[in-house]
């Protein structure tokens, strides 16, 4: 399946041009091979920066149950100087105890030897079934082949190698015109199920040939993750393996100084790219047919966030979205349950049509509303009393396909 076209909620900047030549930024090579973790297909991805002064930043799951590679990276990887990334699909190496950690450590060490970099400059990531021991030897054997196949146009194979239930690979690439020169940003992501951010419920790897200070990379990644991957939900489930890594090789020779116009424009481009990848993950929600966007406004930021999450994660709202049913009462129910207390007057609009005013049915054209909710993307708005706070969450529908995929996931 090919990735869908741009979303209506994408952000376009005049200084950002999509890159279509399939090449990673200068200084980066990637590959994907079959290591035998999955019965067939690519299941081991490798990304390497050839630049010794590469800087990086990373974010991981907020779950208290973390996979071995997440724990390993937190404890043994220099998160500000990652040169090599090893990622496998087919096995999450989560809930695997000390043995799972040892397997991840062996893979980290082997990747360092194969790539000729220090062990603490290697990040490891895994995705797949939880609670099954990982055969690290298969990955170690696969690393030699993956290293031999490294190339600058290998991002596509890497993106394929990290897929699990993903219907299509998720990639993005853009050239960014900065005052100091042009740089490239590319990214590969995976995610379709177990998506509910406690920061970013999936895997995503970003490369740029800009020269970034580690502190700048960390700041930009943190801000952009909050505005993208933290704004999505497929099923309200937080993963054990969430990992996002940004690497900057500096190969372009364009240095981005803190608090500069370069930093502003680069940040805008990174923000737009991660937003698009987040939207692709929601679009690819297991068995999903439609994407919803819920926007909530009010006076209290915490209440606004709780209301938006409640709508995005409501099985009733999500099944209505799946069926193209304009049942706004389910939205009202979700908000009321999230904000218990005295009667709360709220307004609700679907695709700009006011369906509820002050918690009572509004006047609208039902036939027009029914047509509107048949679209691939549907927007909902909730207005609470007061003003000053606003948030958004993107979410997928919930249908028969999700049940089928997850009922048979390990069989």
Secondary structure, DSSP 8 states (H G I E B T S, - for coil): -------TT----TTEEE--S----TTEEEEEE--SSSSSS--EEEEEE--TT-EEEEEE---SS--HHHHHHHHHS-TTS--EEEEEEEE---S-HHHHHHHHHHHHHHHHHHHTS-GGGEEEEEEEETTS---HHHHHHHHHHHHHT-BTT-HHHHHHHT-SS-SS-EEEEEEEEETTEEEEEEEEEE-SSS-B-SS--SEEEEEE-SEE-HHHHHHHHHHHHHTTGGGEESSS---S--EEEEEE--TT--EE-TTSHHHHHHHHHHHHHHHHHHHHHHHT-TT---EEEEEEEES-HHHHHHHHHHHHH-HHHHHHHHHT---THHHHHHHHHHS-SS----EEEETTEEEEETTEE----HHHHHHHTTSSEEEEEEE-SS-SEEEEEEEE---HHHHHHHHSTT-
